[in-house]
C-alpha cells in the first residue's frame, strides 16, 4: 500500500512539474501546440490521399500547396475590397465631421443644455503638434525610438513564429503515423482499452465540432453579407465576411459585425433610423438562423457547455493564450468535458461515492468490487434459479 501511494504521489509531483515547465516555456510551446492542432485538422485529408496510393510526403505537400493557394486567392480577393473600403472611409470623414458639427452636437447641446461646441480638424492637428513639441524632448524621442525598435523586434519574432508554425505542422503531418504509434506505446497496458476509448470520444467530438463550426462560419458570413448588400450598404460584403470569420469565437462575430455595420451606415447614410433599423433586422435574422438552424443541425450539443461556461472558456483562453487561446478554447473545453464525464463515472463507481455491498446484500447487485493492497478483483454475481424452482414445486 505504501509503494502504491508513493507512486501516485511521485506521479502527481511529476505532472505538476511538467505543467509548471510548460507554463514557463509558454512562448516556445504555443507554436508547437498550434502546429500540432493544424496537423490534427488536416491529418484525415493526408491519410485519405495516402490510402489512394500517394506517398506520405507527396500527400502532405499537396495538402500544404492547396492551403497556400487557398490563402493566396483569399488575400488576393480581400485586399482590393479592404483597400476600397479604407479609401471610402477616408473620403467620408469630412462628411462625418460636417454631420457631427451640424446635426449631432447641436442636438446634444439643445437636449442637455450644454455649451455649444464644434469639431475643428485644423485646430485638432495644431493642438496635437503643439503637445508633441512641448512634452517630448530629445530624450523622449530617443526612448520612443527605442520602444519602436523593441516593437520591431517583437514584430520580427511574431513573423518568425508565423513562418515556423507551418514548417512544424508539415513535419508533424509527415511523421503523424509514427507519432501515434509512439504515443500508443506509452499507454500502460492495463489502461489501454479505457484510454483508447477516451481518445476516440475526444476525436469524434473534435471532428464534429470543427466541421460544424466551419460550416456555421461560412453560412453565417453569407447570410450577413447578402443581407447587408440587400439593404444597400456598400461595405456589406466585407463586413459580412469578417463577421462570419469572427464567429469562430462565440458572440464575437455578432459584436464585430453589428458595430462595423452601424459605423458604416453612419458613414454612408448619416443618422438614418430606417437604415439602422434594417441593419438591426439583418443581424437579428442572422442570430435567429444561427441559434435555431445552424447551431442545432450542424453543431448540436457537441461541446455540452452552457452559454456561461462558453464565455468563461473563451475568456480563460484569451487570458492564457491571447488570440490563439480564444481560438482553441472551445475545442479544448470539449475535450475537458469528455474527460470530466469519465472522471465522474469513475467516481460514481468508486467506494468513496456509494456504500459497499455486504455478502448479504447481493440481491440487486450484479458486480462486487473487492480491493486489497496489491490486487483489485471484480466478482460478478449471478442469481440462482433453484429457489424459484422450489417455490414452483411447493405450489404444485
C-alpha positions in Angstrom: 0.0 0.0 0.0 2.9 2.3 0.8 4.6 1.7 -2.5 1.4 2.4 -4.4 0.7 5.6 -2.5 4.3 6.8 -3.0 4.0 6.0 -6.7 0.9 8.1 -7.0 2.4 11.0 -5.1 5.5 11.0 -7.4 3.3 10.8 -10.4 1.3 13.9 -9.3 4.5 15.7 -8.4 5.9 15.0 -11.9 2.7 16.1 -13.5 2.8 19.4 -11.6 6.4 20.0 -12.5 5.6 19.3 -16.2 2.7 21.7 -16.1 4.9 24.4 -14.4 7.7 23.8 -17.0 5.2 24.2 -19.9 3.8 27.4 -18.3 7.4 28.8 -18.1 8.1 27.8 -21.7 4.7 29.1 -22.9 6.2 31.4 -25.7 8.1 28.4 -27.0 5.4 25.8 -26.5 2.5 27.8 -28.1 3.8 27.5 -31.7 4.2 23.7 -31.3 0.7 23.4 -29.9 -0.7 25.4 -32.8 1.3 23.3 -35.3 0.1 20.1 -33.7 -3.5 21.3 -33.8 -3.2 22.3 -37.5 -1.6 18.9 -38.2 -4.5 17.2 -36.4 -7.1 19.1 -38.5 -5.5 18.0 -41.8 -4.3 14.6 -40.9 -7.5 13.0 -42.2 -7.1 14.5 -45.6 -3.5 13.4 -45.8 -4.5 9.9 -44.7 -7.1 9.8 -47.5 -4.6 10.8 -50.1 -2.1 8.2 -48.7 -4.7 5.4 -48.9 -5.2 6.3 -52.6 -1.6 5.3 -53.3 0.3 8.6 -52.9 3.4 8.6 -50.8 3.1 10.3 -47.4 5.5 13.2 -48.3 3.7 13.9 -51.5 0.2 13.8 -49.8 1.5 16.3 -47.2 3.0 18.5 -49.8 -0.2 18.5 -51.9 -2.3 19.5 -48.8 0.0 22.4 -47.9 0.1 23.6 -51.5 -3.6 23.6 -51.6 -3.8 25.5 -48.3 -1.3 28.0 -49.7 -3.2 28.5 -52.9 -6.4 29.0 -51.0 -4.9 31.6 -48.7 -3.3 33.5 -51.7 -6.6 33.6 -53.5 -8.4 34.8 -50.4 -5.9 37.5 -49.8 -5.9 38.4 -53.5 -9.7 38.9 -53.3 -9.9 40.5 -49.9 -7.1 43.1 -50.1 -8.7 45.1 -53.0 -12.0 45.1 -51.2 -10.4 46.2 -47.9 -8.4 48.9 -49.7 -11.6 50.1 -51.4 -13.4 50.4 -48.0 -10.4 52.2 -46.5 -10.5 54.8 -49.3 -14.2 55.1 -49.0 -13.9 55.7 -45.2 -11.2 58.3 -45.8 -13.4 60.2 -48.3 -16.3 60.0 -45.9 -14.5 61.6 -43.0 -15.3 65.3 -44.0 -19.0 64.4 -44.4 -19.0 62.7 -40.9 -17.4 65.8 -39.3 -20.0 68.0 -41.0 -22.8 65.8 -39.7 -21.3 65.8 -36.2 -21.0 69.6 -36.2 -24.3 70.5 -37.8 -26.6 67.7 -36.5 -25.3 65.6 -33.6 -23.6 68.3 -31.5 -26.5 70.9 -31.8 -29.0 68.2 -30.8 -26.9 67.2 -27.8 -26.4 70.9 -26.8 -30.1 71.6 -27.1 -31.2 68.5 -25.3 -28.8 68.6 -22.3 -28.5 72.4 -22.1 -24.7 72.3 -22.7 -22.2 74.9 -24.0 -22.1 74.8 -27.8 -19.0 73.3 -29.4 -17.8 72.1 -32.8 -15.1 69.9 -34.2 -12.3 71.8 -36.0 -9.9 69.4 -37.8 -7.2 72.1 -38.2 -7.4 73.0 -34.6 -7.0 69.4 -33.5 -4.0 69.0 -35.7 -2.3 72.1 -34.4 -3.0 71.1 -30.8 -1.6 67.7 -31.3 1.6 69.1 -32.9 2.0 71.6 -30.1 1.6 68.9 -27.4 4.3 66.8 -29.1 6.7 69.7 -29.3 6.1 70.7 -25.7 6.1 67.3 -23.9 8.6 65.3 -26.0 12.2 66.3 -25.7 15.3 64.7 -27.3 15.4 62.0 -24.5 11.8 61.3 -25.0 12.3 60.9 -28.8 15.2 58.5 -28.1 13.1 56.5 -25.7 10.3 56.5 -28.3 12.7 55.2 -31.0 13.9 52.5 -28.6 10.4 51.4 -28.0 9.7 51.4 -31.7 12.9 49.2 -32.2 11.7 46.8 -29.5 8.3 46.7 -31.1 10.0 46.0 -34.4 11.9 43.1 -32.8 8.7 41.8 -31.4 7.1 42.0 -34.8 10.0 40.1 -36.3 9.7 37.5 -33.6 5.9 37.2 -34.3 6.7 36.9 -38.1 9.2 34.2 -37.3 6.6 32.3 -35.3 4.1 32.6 -38.1 6.6 31.2 -40.5 7.7 28.5 -38.1 4.2 27.1 -37.4 3.6 25.8 -41.0 7.0 24.2 -41.1 6.4 22.4 -37.8 3.0 21.4 -39.0 4.5 19.9 -42.1 6.8 17.7 -40.2 4.1 16.7 -37.7 1.9 15.6 -40.6 4.8 13.8 -42.2 5.5 11.8 -39.0 1.9 11.5 -37.9 1.6 7.7 -38.0 4.9 7.2 -36.2 3.9 9.8 -33.6 0.6 8.0 -32.9 2.4 4.6 -32.6 4.9 6.1 -30.1 2.1 7.6 -28.1 0.2 4.3 -28.2 3.3 2.6 -26.7 3.3 5.0 -23.8 -0.1 3.9 -22.6 0.0 1.4 -19.7 -1.3 -1.9 -20.8 -4.0 -2.2 -18.1 -5.5 1.1 -19.1 -5.1 0.7 -22.8 -8.7 -0.1 -23.6 -10.1 2.8 -21.5 -7.5 5.3 -22.8 -8.3 4.4 -26.4 -12.0 4.8 -25.7 -11.5 8.2 -24.2 -9.2 9.3 -27.1 -11.8 8.0 -29.6 -14.6 10.0 -28.0 -12.4 13.2 -27.9 -11.6 12.7 -31.6 -15.2 12.3 -32.5 -16.2 15.4 -30.6 -13.4 17.5 -32.1 -14.1 16.3 -35.6 -17.8 17.0 -35.4 -17.2 20.4 -33.8 -14.6 21.6 -36.3 -16.7 20.5 -39.3 -19.8 22.1 -37.9 -18.1 25.3 -36.8 -16.5 25.8 -40.2 -19.9 25.4 -41.9 -21.5 27.8 -39.4 -18.8 30.4 -40.1 -19.3 30.1 -43.9 -23.1 30.1 -43.9 -23.4 32.8 -41.3 -21.0 35.1 -43.1 -23.0 34.5 -46.3 -26.2 35.5 -44.5 -24.7 38.7 -43.1 -23.1 39.7 -46.4 -26.2 39.1 -48.5 -28.4 40.8 -46.0 -26.2 43.9 -45.7 -25.8 44.1 -49.5 -29.6 43.9 -50.0 -30.2 46.9 -47.7 -27.8 49.0 -49.7 -24.7 49.0 -47.5 -21.7 49.4 -49.9 -19.3 47.7 -47.5 -21.8 45.0 -46.5 -19.8 42.2 -48.3 -16.6 42.6 -46.3 -18.4 43.3 -43.1 -20.4 40.0 -43.5 -17.2 38.1 -44.3 -15.4 39.4 -41.3 -18.4 38.8 -39.0 -18.6 35.2 -40.3 -14.9 34.6 -39.7 -15.1 36.2 -36.3 -18.0 33.9 -35.3 -15.4 31.1 -34.6 -15.2 32.9 -31.2 -18.7 32.8 -29.7 -20.5 36.2 -29.7 -17.5 38.0 -31.2 -18.9 37.7 -34.8 -22.1 39.3 -33.9 -20.4 42.1 -31.9 -17.9 42.9 -34.6 -20.5 42.7 -37.4 -23.1 44.9 -35.9 -20.7 47.6 -34.6 -19.0 47.7 -38.0 -22.3 47.8 -39.9 -23.6 50.7 -37.7 -20.4 52.7 -38.2 -20.6 52.1 -42.0 -24.2 53.1 -42.0 -23.3 56.4 -40.3 -20.6 56.9 -42.9 -22.8 56.3 -45.9 -26.3 57.5 -44.8 -25.7 59.7 -41.8 -28.3 59.3 -38.9 -30.8 57.4 -40.9 -33.0 55.5 -38.5 -34.5 53.4 -41.2 -31.1 52.1 -42.3 -30.1 51.5 -38.7 -33.3 49.5 -38.2 -32.6 47.5 -41.3 -29.1 46.7 -40.0 -30.6 45.5 -36.7 -33.1 43.3 -38.6 -30.3 41.7 -40.7 -28.3 40.8 -37.6 -31.5 39.6 -35.7 -32.2 37.3 -38.7 -28.6 36.1 -38.7 -28.8 35.3 -35.0 -32.1 33.5 -35.4 -30.7 31.4 -38.2 -27.6 30.6 -36.2 -29.5 29.8 -33.0 -32.4 27.8 -34.4 -31.0 26.3 -37.6 -27.2 26.3 -37.9 -26.2 25.5 -34.4 -28.8 22.7 -33.7 -28.3 20.9 -37.0 -24.6 21.4 -37.7 -23.2 21.5 -34.1 -26.0 20.2 -31.9 -24.6 19.5 -28.4 -21.1 18.7 -29.5 -19.5 20.5 -26.6 -22.1 20.2 -23.8 -21.3 23.6 -22.3 -23.8 26.2 -21.2 -23.6 29.7 -22.6 -22.0 30.9 -19.3 -19.4 28.1 -19.5 -18.7 29.0 -23.1 -18.0 32.7 -22.2 -15.8 31.5 -19.3 -13.8 29.2 -21.6 -13.3 31.9 -24.2 -12.1 34.5 -21.6 -9.8 31.9 -19.9 -8.3 31.1 -23.3 -7.8 34.8 -24.0 -6.1 35.2 -20.6 -3.8 32.2 -21.1 -3.0 32.3 -24.8 -4.3 35.6 -26.3 -6.0 35.3 -29.7 -4.7 31.7 -30.2 -6.1 30.8 -26.8 -9.5 32.2 -27.8 -9.5 30.1 -31.0 -8.7 26.8 -29.3 -10.7 27.5 -26.1 -13.9 25.6 -27.2 -12.1 22.6 -28.7 -10.1 22.3 -25.5 -13.3 22.7 -23.5 -14.9 19.9 -25.5 -12.0 17.5 -24.6 -12.2 18.6 -21.0 -15.9 17.8 -20.9 -15.2 14.3 -22.2 -12.6 13.7 -19.6 -14.8 15.1 -16.8 -17.6 12.6 -17.8 -15.2 9.7 -17.4 -13.9 11.1 -14.1 -17.5 11.4 -12.9 -18.2 7.8 -13.9 -15.1 6.6 -12.2 -16.1 8.5 -9.0 -19.7 7.1 -9.1 -18.4 3.6 -9.3 -15.8 4.0 -6.6 -16.2 3.1 -2.9 -15.9 6.8 -2.0 -19.2 7.6 -3.7 -21.5 4.7 -2.6 -21.8 2.1 0.1 -20.0 -1.1 -0.2 -22.1 -4.2 -0.6 -22.0 -6.8 2.0 -22.3 -10.5 1.3 -26.0 -10.4 2.4 -26.9 -7.5 0.2 -26.4 -9.1 -3.2 -30.0 -9.4 -4.3 -29.8 -6.4 -6.7 -26.1 -6.3 -7.2 -24.5 -7.6 -10.4 -20.9 -6.9 -9.6 -19.0 -6.7 -6.3 -15.6 -5.0 -6.2 -13.1 -6.3 -3.7 -9.9 -4.2 -3.2 -6.7 -5.2 -1.4 -3.3 -3.7 -1.1 -1.9 -5.3 -4.2 -4.9 -6.7 -6.1 -8.3 -5.5 -7.3 -10.9 -8.1 -8.0 -14.3 -7.8 -9.7 -16.8 -10.6 -8.8 -19.8 -11.0 -11.0 -22.8 -12.3 -9.1 -25.4 -14.4 -10.9 -28.7 -15.1 -9.2 -29.5 -18.8 -8.6 -32.7 -20.2 -10.1 -33.0 -23.1 -7.5 -35.2 -21.1 -5.1 -37.6 -20.3 -7.8 -37.9 -24.0 -8.9 -38.6 -25.0 -5.3 -41.3 -22.4 -5.0 -42.9 -23.8 -8.1 -42.8 -27.4 -6.6 -44.4 -26.1 -3.4 -47.3 -24.5 -5.3 -48.0 -27.8 -7.1 
